[in-house]
């Protein structure tokens, strides 16, 4: 009888450990986070619409490109990243900073689409995307 009791206690402890381990929520893995975020960015990628290098559209063309294509796509991208992607716990603060910076960048573009002509305007938000391991599709601005 003692042997059975020991087995039962051991099984109960093992089952409790499995349940307890399942209750620890650390969010998705870095890999899954990256896959989800990158898929959203890929759907809304419009970087190819911006001229690279010295070739720049005139201000009117840039404004039309910004309002017709870039701003709507960036709005959707930032909105979906905010609503649909949960980062792993160890990236949650950094991801929130990236989302805040992306929202701020979106407003800057809306106020003055000419900022799109200079990649230097987006160095910080793009650096944050890179630090999170996000693909180039998650970056904003030319080049």
Backbone as a ProteinNet text record, in pm:
[ID]
protein_1_A
[PRIMARY]
XXXXXXXXXXXXXXXXXXXXXXXXXXXXXXXXXXXXXXXXXXXXXXXXXXXXXXXXXXXXXXXXXXXXXXXXXXXXXXXXXXXXXXXXXXXXXXXXXXXXXXXXXXXXXXXXXXXXXXXXXXXXXXXXXXXXXXXXXXXXXXX
[TERTIARY]
82.7	0	86.6	193.2	280.7	335.6	369	420.9	315.7	193.2	87	70.5	72.6	58.3	170.7	291.7	405.5	390.4	341.9	319.5	211.9	105.8	-3.8	44.4	121.4	174.2	268.4	353.5	446.8	374.9	271.3	193.5	121.7	69	0.3	98.1	218.5	319	361.3	379.4	418.5	309.3	184.3	72.6	63.4	85.2	83.4	193.2	310.4	421.8	390.1	326.3	288.7	186.1	87.1	-15.1	48.1	134.4	199.8	286.6	357.2	443	358.8	241.2	154.2	92.9	90.9	30.9	125.6	251.3	348.4	336.9	294.1	276.2	384.7	473.2	582	557.5	437.4	408	462.2	446.9	494.9	647.7	701.6	846.4	891.5	1020.4	1076.3	1050.7	1064.9	1045.8	903	806.6	666	632.2	682.3	663.3	713.6	835.8	893.8	813.4	769	689.7	560.1	492	363.8	382.5	479.3	502.8	549.7	641.5	694.3	587.8	495.7	387	298.7	270.6	191	266.1	392.6	471	481.7	498.5	509.6	381.9	266.5	137.9	125	185.8	168	294.3	392.4	520.1	500.7	547.3	538.4	673	779.1	909.8	952	912.7	948.6	886.8	786.4	720.7	801.1	896.9	978.5	1104	1138.7	1263.5	1382.9	1487.5	1607.4	1717.8	1813.4	1929.5	1893.5	1952	1932.4	1801.3	1740.3	1616	1501.6	1446.3	1336.3	1221.7	1099.7	986.8	971.5	903.2	878.7	779.4	770.2	685.7	540.4	484.8	346.2	333.3	424.7	423.1	443.3	533.6	558.9	434.1	366.8	244.2	136.8	122.5	23.1	57.8	186.3	232.1	208.8	240.5	223.8	77.1	-12	-152.6	-225.1	-181.8	-250.1	-207.5	-81.7	-29.1	37.3	136.7	222.9	152.2	82	15.5	-93	-180	-279.6	-215.2	-110.3	-44	22.9	87.7	154.8	52.8	-60.2	-168.6	-212.7	-235.2	-278.7	-170.4	-46.5	63.2	74.7	81	95.9	-26.1	-144.3	-266.6	-269.5	-233.2	-232.9	-122.4	-6.6	100.3	56.8	-14.9	-62.4	-169.3	-259.2	-374.6	-349.5	-263.3	-255.9	-130.3	-22.9	104.2	139.8	154	197	343.8	427.6	569.9	597.8	712.7	753.1	776.5	763.1	775.8	904.8	1015.6	1143.8	1154.4	1062.5	1064.1	948.3	864.2	741.2	766.6	861.1	888.9	950.3	1044.6	1109.4	1008.1	917.9	815.4	719	683.3	594.1	659.7	790.3	862.5	858.9	878.4	872.7	733.3	628	491.9	465.3	509.7	491.9	566.4	690.3	769.6	706.3	652	585.1	462	385.3	266.4	306.3	412.7	463.2	513.5	584.4	635.3	519.7	416.8	298.1	238.8	231.6	177.1	267.2	397.8	492	472.2	456.2	435.4	304	201	70.2	77.2	151.3	162.3	249	351.8	443.7	501.3	433	479.8	621	671.7	806.3	914.1	882.7	981.8	1019.1	933	960.6	1081.7	1121.8	1232.6	1368.9	1377.4	1507.2	1505.8	1584.7	1591.4	1636.5	1711.3	1760.3	1645.6	1529.9	1414	1359.7	1403	1346	1450	1567.6	1675.6	1637.8	1579.2	1548.8	1442.7	1331.7	1225.7	1275.5	1356.6	1410.1	1513.5	1589.1	1684.6	1608.7	1497.2	1416.8	1361.6	1315.3	1265.2	1376	1493.6	1607.4	1643.2	1643.4	1676.5	1574.9	1452.9	1350.1	1360.4	1447.1	1463.3	1359.6	1298.5	1195.6	1258.6	1187.8	1238.8	1241.9	1313.6	1315.3	1175.3	1080.9	944.2	880.3	934.6	880.4	942.9	1029.7	1094.6	1015.6	1043.8	972.6	1074.8	1032.8	1120.6	1194.4	1268.7	1343	1462.5	1500.3	1621.8	1614.2
-119	0	124.6	121.2	237.1	269.9	170.1	190.7	261.2	218.6	282.7	427.9	451.5	586.7	675.3	622.1	699.3	729.9	633.5	656.3	761.3	749.7	844.8	985.3	998.3	1128.8	1180.8	1092	1131.4	1176.1	1102.7	1140.1	1273.1	1292	1417.5	1534.3	1516.1	1622.9	1650.6	1545.9	1563.9	1636.1	1596.2	1662.4	1808.6	1836.7	1975	2057.2	1998.8	2070.2	2102.4	2007.7	2031.3	2143.6	2140.7	2245.9	2380.1	2384.1	2509.1	2562.1	2473.5	2517.5	2574.2	2516.8	2566.4	2700.5	2738.6	2865.1	2983.1	2957.2	3064.9	3113.5	3236.7	3292.2	3394.1	3360.1	3450.7	3513.9	3498.8	3551.5	3458.9	3497.1	3412.9	3411.5	3318.5	3313.2	3429.8	3459.1	3564	3529.3	3401.6	3358.4	3383.9	3343.8	3363.9	3512.5	3589.4	3734.3	3793	3757.5	3808.5	3767.5	3643.3	3595.6	3673.8	3694	3766.1	3911.8	3978.8	4119.7	4135	4051.3	4062.4	4034.2	3942.9	3914.7	4038.4	4108.3	4231.4	4335.5	4354.5	4455.8	4422.3	4294.8	4253.8	4285.6	4264.2	4294.3	4442.1	4528.2	4672	4741.5	4665.1	4722.9	4812.3	4934.8	5030.5	5098.9	5046.8	5110.4	5116.1	5017.3	5016	5129.6	5194	5305.6	5434.9	5440.7	5560.6	5551.5	5659.8	5659.5	5648.3	5585	5571	5661.1	5687.8	5767.7	5912.2	5970.6	6112.4	6140.5	6037.6	6055.1	6085.2	6203.1	6242.5	6297.7	6260.8	6319.2	6465.4	6540.5	6679	6679.1	6789.8	6793.8	6751.9	6790.2	6752.3	6600.7	6540.6	6395.5	6321.3	6373	6311.7	6318.1	6430.8	6446.7	6348.7	6336.1	6243	6098.4	6063.5	5929	5902.6	6002.4	5986.4	5963.6	6051.3	6041.3	5929.2	5897.3	5793.2	5651.9	5634.9	5499.8	5482.6	5564.5	5541.6	5560.4	5670.4	5696.7	5593	5560.2	5455.4	5320.6	5282.8	5155.5	5158.5	5268.6	5280	5283.6	5350.6	5349.9	5207.1	5128.7	4990.3	4908.3	4926.9	4851.1	4878.6	5004.4	5040.4	4993.6	5012.7	4969.8	4819.2	4742.3	4596.8	4551.5	4614.3	4577.9	4603.4	4714.5	4746.5	4648.2	4611.7	4531.4	4380.9	4334.3	4190.4	4120	4192.7	4126.2	4143.1	4029.4	4030.2	3988.5	4072.5	4037.2	3943.4	3876.3	3801.4	3900.6	3854.7	3943.2	4024	3960.8	4032.1	4143.3	4147.1	4253.3	4351.4	4332.9	4412	4562.1	4604.1	4748.1	4804.1	4731	4775.7	4781.9	4684	4683	4799.5	4829.7	4942.9	5073.5	5087.8	5208	5216.5	5102.6	5098.6	5139.7	5087.6	5124.3	5272.4	5325	5467.9	5553.2	5514.3	5588.6	5577.2	5461.7	5443.8	5532.3	5540.8	5626.6	5773	5812.3	5949	5978.5	5882.3	5896.1	5910	5830.9	5837.3	5977.5	6038.3	6173.7	6276	6258.9	6349.3	6344.1	6224.6	6208.9	6272.5	6253.8	6311.7	6464.1	6521.2	6666.9	6724.5	6649.9	6700.7	6585.1	6544.7	6432	6449.5	6570.8	6590.8	6525.1	6489.8	6420.8	6286	6232.1	6103.3	6106.9	6224.8	6236.7	6210.3	6209.3	6196.5	6080.3	5977.5	5858.9	5892.1	5999.9	6038.7	6068.7	6105.6	6134.7	6009.7	5892.3	5767.9	5676	5729.2	5645.9	5580.3	5654	5599.6	5490.2	5514.9	5413.7	5290.9	5310.2	5197	5119.8	5189.8	5122.5	5036.1	5087.8	5009.9	4883.7	4896.5	4778.8	4675	4722.1	4631.3	4563	4637	4579.8	4474.2	4489	4389.4	4267.3	4274.7	4164	4163.5	4279.7	4287.8	4305.6	4263	4267.2	4411.2	4433.5	4567	4617.1	4526.5	4569.6	4646.4	4632.2	4702.7	4840.1	4878	5009.4	5109.4	5234.5	5341	5434.2	5500.1	5595.3	5534.4	5617.5	5568.8	5483.9	5397.3	5315.1	5231.9
0	0	0	68.2	73.4	-65.4	-142.8	-277.4	-363.7	-357.3	-434.2	-392.7	-265.1	-213.6	-265.7	-267.6	-318.9	-466.5	-542.8	-686.6	-707.7	-631.2	-645.4	-611.8	-505.4	-467.6	-574.4	-626.8	-732.5	-858.2	-895	-1013.1	-991.8	-873.2	-842.4	-848.5	-795.4	-800.8	-944.6	-1022.7	-1163.1	-1240.3	-1216.9	-1285.5	-1244.6	-1117.4	-1070.5	-1133.8	-1151.8	-1214.8	-1360.2	-1430	-1569.6	-1578.1	-1491.6	-1490.7	-1457.5	-1357	-1318.5	-1431.5	-1499	-1609.7	-1722.4	-1744.7	-1849.3	-1816.5	-1690.9	-1649.5	-1664.7	-1685	-1702.4	-1845.6	-1862.8	-1996.5	-2023.2	-2113.3	-2149.1	-2285	-2337.2	-2468.6	-2575.2	-2699.9	-2809.1	-2813.6	-2886.8	-2903.9	-2991.6	-2987	-3074.1	-3220.5	-3251.7	-3390.4	-3437.2	-3355.8	-3393.7	-3400.7	-3304.6	-3305.6	-3437.5	-3475.2	-3599.4	-3720.9	-3724.2	-3838.1	-3851.2	-3739.2	-3742.8	-3783.9	-3722.3	-3754.2	-3898.6	-3941.2	-4077.4	-4182.1	-4153.2	-4247.6	-4266	-4157.1	-4166.2	-4247.6	-4216.8	-4288.8	-4436.4	-4468.4	-4608.9	-4685.2	-4620.7	-4684.7	-4720.2	-4638.3	-4657	-4707.5	-4749.6	-4792.7	-4914.6	-4901.2	-5011.9	-5034.8	-4971.3	-4986.6	-5132.1	-5210.2	-5351.1	-5429.8	-5372.2	-5439.9	-5429.6	-5338.3	-5321.8	-5407.6	-5474.6	-5550.1	-5455.2	-5502.6	-5420.8	-5473.6	-5386.9	-5426	-5449	-5554.1	-5583.6	-5656	-5710.6	-5784.8	-5687.6	-5695.7	-5608.3	-5692	-5656.8	-5728.6	-5688.3	-5772.5	-5733.8	-5616.6	-5545.7	-5424.4	-5447.7	-5562	-5590.6	-5607.2	-5681.8	-5701.1	-5567.9	-5485.4	-5356.5	-5268.5	-5268.1	-5188.7	-5238	-5370.1	-5425.6	-5391	-5402	-5367.1	-5218.7	-5137.5	-4992.8	-4956.9	-5003.1	-4965.3	-5037.4	-5158.2	-5235.4	-5200.3	-5157	-5135.5	-4999.4	-4971.8	-4856.4	-4722.3	-4705.9	-4577.2	-4548.9	-4646.2	-4617	-4580.9	-4652.2	-4623.6	-4486.5	-4453.3	-4323.3	-4209.7	-4232.4	-4133	-4102.6	-4207.7	-4189.8	-4120.4	-4162.9	-4104	-3954.4	-3916.3	-3775.3	-3695.9	-3751.1	-3682.3	-3658.7	-3759.5	-3743.7	-3648.5	-3655.2	-3561.9	-3418.3	-3395.3	-3261	-3215	-3303.9	-3265.6	-3266	-3353.1	-3377.1	-3329.6	-3303.8	-3273.7	-3126.5	-3059.4	-2919.2	-2914.7	-2856.3	-2849.1	-2732.3	-2736	-2616.9	-2503.1	-2380.5	-2264.4	-2267	-2306.1	-2300.8	-2404.5	-2501.6	-2602.6	-2588.3	-2488.3	-2482.9	-2470.7	-2388.1	-2375	-2502.5	-2559.5	-2683.1	-2797.7	-2803.5	-2907.9	-2889.3	-2765.8	-2741.1	-2784.4	-2758.4	-2804.8	-2957.3	-3022.9	-3169.8	-3218.6	-3156	-3196.1	-3173.4	-3059.3	-3030.2	-3131.8	-3162.4	-3260.5	-3399.6	-3432.3	-3562.1	-3572.7	-3466.1	-3465.6	-3479.1	-3411.3	-3421.6	-3563	-3619.8	-3756.7	-3854.9	-3834.6	-3920.3	-3918.2	-3799.3	-3787.7	-3855	-3842.5	-3910.2	-4061.1	-4114.8	-4259.5	-4300.7	-4220.4	-4252.9	-4253.4	-4160	-4151.8	-4263.8	-4301.9	-4403.7	-4484.5	-4592.2	-4671.6	-4728.7	-4734.7	-4789.2	-4703.4	-4576.5	-4492.8	-4552.4	-4639	-4702.6	-4795.3	-4836.4	-4930.4	-4867.4	-4735	-4668.2	-4568.9	-4598.4	-4511.8	-4369.4	-4354.5	-4221.6	-4125.4	-4178.4	-4093.6	-4023.3	-4068.4	-4017.5	-3954.4	-3929.1	-3875.9	-3743.6	-3652.2	-3519.5	-3525.8	-3592.8	-3600	-3675.2	-3778.4	-3852.9	-3770.8	-3688.5	-3598.9	-3498.7	-3448.7	-3354.9	-3420.7	-3544.6	-3617.4	-3632.3	-3667.5	-3684.7	-3552.5	-3442.5	-3311.6	-3268.4	-3314	-3283.6	-3374.7	-3474.4	-3567.7	-3678.1	-3703.4	-3805.8	-3943.7	-4044.1	-4181.5	-4235.1	-4343.9	-4406.1	-4444.4	-4465.3	-4495.6	-4381.7	-4259.5	-4143.2	-4125.6	-4215	-4206.5	-4290.5	-4267	-4337.6	-4399.9	-4508.9	-4575.5	-4693.1	-4764.1	-4881.6	-4842.7	-4937.1	-4921.4	-4804.5
[MASK]
+++++++++++++++++++++++++++++++++++++++++++++++++++++++++++++++++++++++++++++++++++++++++++++++++++++++++++++++++++++++++++++++++++++++++++++++

